[in-house]
Amino acid sequence: MRLLLVEDDDHVAAALSAVLARHGFTVVHARNGEEALQALLPDAAEPFAVVLLDLGLPDQDGFEVCGRIRRICATPVIMVTARSDVRSRIHGLHLGADDYVVKPYDTGELLARIHAVSRRTPVAGAEPHPEESGPADPLRLGTVTVELPTRQVSVAGVAVPLTRKEFDLLALLAQRPGVVFRREQIISEVWRTSWEGTGRTLEVHIASLRAKLRMPALIETVRGVGYRLVVPGSGAAPATRPPALPNR
């Protein structure tokens, strides 16, 4: 797997590159935002599977770099930074980051997140999954429309751009409105992992979805259990049992 590491500290980059190499990654190191953007241009020799993006870059803020990356390619971006406040997390996800890891981090955590985002990224030329092929009726939830085959979401006819994880999370809840999904169920289905620390990322994605859709009540928090989607105008969601978590 080819990975772009955007990190201005050579000592940090060397140590992390060595760890990633031992786990089978080919690492390309960019020391600033412009180097990263040049490496990601469409005419580059080989595409990258994931970008690890530090926010404290010498030439421009990492948030700006993420926004520019999203304008030229769809390569998954994991922000790796010491900025731990929720506002920064949400801002990063709004800009198109697929995940957000706070320094100092556990190496196993970072590796799990890299594999998780790479598994959810379509490979060019790959055959579509049987469940994704063929036409499908859009999911209509009041003024919200979710189109699974095209991965498009709109509110009252206005398109709402979502990141991959945001769409996957909304699609999961929207296919069974009113049903309570356990946190571990969502993490298993969307992030394809059972790592407990992903729970914080789930909370950030829920907050980001509520903000982007401008419908805070659409996704209801069921305290101590998880989340469910409440169709606007339908009144209180019915009390339903969470779907069973599959053995994996």
C-alpha positions in Angstrom: 0.0 0.0 0.0 1.4 3.4 -1.0 1.0 6.1 1.6 1.8 9.8 1.6 3.1 11.2 4.9 2.8 15.0 5.2 5.0 15.9 8.2 7.5 18.8 8.6 9.4 17.1 11.4 12.1 14.9 9.8 12.7 12.9 13.0 9.0 12.1 13.5 8.6 11.3 9.8 11.6 8.9 9.8 10.4 7.1 12.9 6.9 6.7 11.6 8.0 5.8 8.1 10.2 3.0 9.6 7.2 1.6 11.5 4.9 1.8 8.5 7.5 0.1 6.3 7.7 -2.8 8.7 3.9 -3.2 8.2 4.2 -3.3 4.4 3.6 0.3 3.5 5.6 2.2 0.9 5.9 5.7 2.4 6.5 8.9 0.4 7.4 11.9 2.7 6.3 15.4 1.9 7.6 18.1 4.2 5.0 20.8 3.4 1.7 21.4 1.8 2.9 22.2 -1.6 5.0 19.0 -1.8 2.0 17.0 -0.8 -0.3 18.6 -3.4 2.3 18.1 -6.2 2.5 14.4 -5.2 -1.3 14.1 -5.4 -1.7 15.6 -8.9 -3.8 13.4 -11.2 -0.8 12.9 -13.5 1.3 11.3 -10.7 2.8 8.0 -11.6 1.0 6.0 -8.9 -2.0 6.8 -6.7 -1.8 6.8 -3.0 -4.0 4.7 -0.8 -4.0 7.1 2.2 -2.7 10.5 3.1 -1.5 11.1 6.7 -1.7 14.9 7.1 -0.1 16.9 9.9 -1.8 20.2 10.5 1.2 22.2 11.7 3.0 22.7 8.3 5.5 25.4 7.6 4.0 26.8 4.4 0.3 26.6 5.1 -2.2 25.3 7.6 -3.1 21.6 7.2 -6.8 22.5 7.1 -6.1 24.5 3.9 -4.1 21.6 2.5 -6.9 19.2 3.1 -9.4 21.5 1.3 -7.1 21.7 -1.7 -6.5 17.9 -1.7 -10.3 17.4 -1.9 -10.4 19.7 -5.0 -8.0 17.5 -6.9 -8.5 13.9 -5.7 -10.6 11.6 -3.5 -7.7 9.9 -1.7 -8.6 9.2 1.9 -7.1 11.7 4.3 -6.3 11.0 8.0 -5.4 14.2 10.0 -2.7 13.4 12.5 -2.3 16.4 14.9 -1.8 17.6 18.4 -5.0 19.7 18.1 -7.4 17.7 20.3 -10.4 20.1 20.6 -13.8 19.0 19.2 -14.1 22.1 17.0 -10.9 21.3 15.2 -12.0 17.7 14.7 -15.4 18.8 13.2 -13.7 21.4 11.0 -11.3 18.8 9.6 -14.2 16.4 8.8 -16.2 19.2 7.2 -13.2 19.9 4.9 -13.2 16.3 3.8 -10.9 14.4 6.1 -11.9 10.7 6.6 -10.5 10.4 10.1 -8.7 12.4 12.8 -6.0 11.1 15.1 -4.6 13.1 18.0 -0.9 13.0 19.0 0.5 11.3 20.9 -1.2 8.2 19.5 -0.8 4.4 19.8 0.8 3.0 16.6 -1.7 0.1 16.6 -4.5 2.6 16.6 -3.0 4.5 13.7 -2.5 1.3 11.7 -6.1 0.2 12.3 -7.4 3.6 11.1 -5.3 3.4 8.0 -6.6 0.0 7.1 -10.2 1.0 7.9 -10.2 4.0 5.6 -8.4 2.2 2.8 -10.9 -0.7 2.9 -13.8 1.8 2.4 -12.2 3.4 -0.7 -13.2 2.1 -4.2 -10.3 0.8 -6.3 -10.2 2.1 -9.8 -11.3 -0.6 -12.3 -12.7 -2.9 -9.6 -15.9 -4.7 -10.2 -18.9 -3.2 -8.2 -20.1 -5.0 -5.2 -23.4 -7.0 -6.0 -25.3 -4.9 -3.5 -24.1 -1.7 -5.2 -24.9 -2.6 -8.8 -28.2 -1.9 -10.6 -30.8 0.8 -9.8 -32.1 1.4 -6.4 -34.9 3.6 -5.1 -33.6 6.6 -3.1 -34.3 6.7 0.6 -36.7 9.5 1.4 -36.7 10.7 5.0 -38.9 13.8 5.1 -36.9 16.4 3.1 -33.8 14.3 3.2 -33.0 12.1 0.2 -30.2 9.5 0.2 -29.2 7.9 -3.1 -27.2 4.8 -2.3 -25.8 3.9 -5.8 -24.6 7.5 -6.5 -23.8 8.2 -2.8 -25.5 11.6 -3.0 -27.5 13.3 -0.3 -29.9 16.3 -0.6 -32.1 18.3 1.7 -35.1 19.9 0.1 -33.5 19.3 -3.3 -30.2 21.0 -2.3 -27.2 18.7 -2.5 -25.2 18.3 0.7 -21.6 17.1 0.2 -20.5 14.5 2.7 -17.3 12.6 3.3 -17.2 8.9 2.7 -17.6 8.0 6.4 -20.4 10.6 6.8 -22.3 9.0 3.9 -21.7 5.5 5.1 -22.9 6.4 8.6 -26.1 8.2 7.3 -26.9 5.4 4.9 -26.6 2.8 7.6 -29.1 4.7 9.9 -31.4 5.7 7.0 -32.0 2.2 5.8 -33.7 1.4 9.1 -35.2 4.6 10.4 -36.4 4.4 14.0 -34.2 1.4 14.8 -31.6 1.9 17.5 -28.1 1.0 16.4 -25.6 0.2 19.1 -22.4 2.1 19.0 -20.4 -1.1 18.5 -22.7 -2.0 15.6 -22.1 1.2 13.8 -18.3 1.1 14.4 -18.3 -2.5 13.0 -20.4 -1.6 9.9 -18.9 1.7 9.0 -15.3 1.5 10.3 -14.9 -2.2 9.9 -13.2 -2.5 13.2 -14.0 -3.3 16.8 -11.3 -1.0 18.3 -12.9 0.8 21.2 -11.2 4.1 20.6 -13.2 4.6 17.4 -16.1 5.7 19.6 -14.8 9.3 19.8 -14.6 9.4 16.0 -18.2 8.2 15.8 -19.3 11.1 18.0 -17.5 13.6 15.9 -19.1 12.2 12.7 -22.5 12.3 14.2 -22.0 16.0 15.2 -20.7 16.7 11.7 -23.7 15.1 10.0 -26.2 17.1 12.2 -24.4 20.3 11.3 -24.1 19.7 7.5 -27.7 18.6 7.2 -28.8 21.4 9.5 -31.2 19.0 11.2 -29.9 18.3 14.8 -33.0 16.2 15.6 -32.6 13.9 12.6 -30.1 11.6 14.5 -31.2 10.9 18.0 -28.8 9.9 20.7 -30.1 6.9 22.8 -28.2 7.4 26.0 -26.1 4.4 26.9 -26.9 2.5 23.7 -26.3 4.3 20.5 -28.1 6.3 17.8 -31.2 6.1 15.6 -32.6 8.2 12.8 -35.9 9.9 13.3 -37.8 10.8 10.2 -38.8 14.5 10.3 -42.5 14.9 10.9 -43.0 11.3 12.0 -43.2 12.2 15.7 -41.2 10.1 18.2 -39.4 7.2 16.8 -40.8 3.8 17.8 -39.1 1.9 20.6 -37.3 -0.8 18.7 -34.6 -3.3 19.7 -31.1 -2.7 18.3 -30.2 -5.0 15.5 -28.0 -8.0 16.6 -24.3 -7.4 16.2 -22.9 -10.0 13.7 -20.1 -12.3 14.8 -17.0 -11.3 13.0 
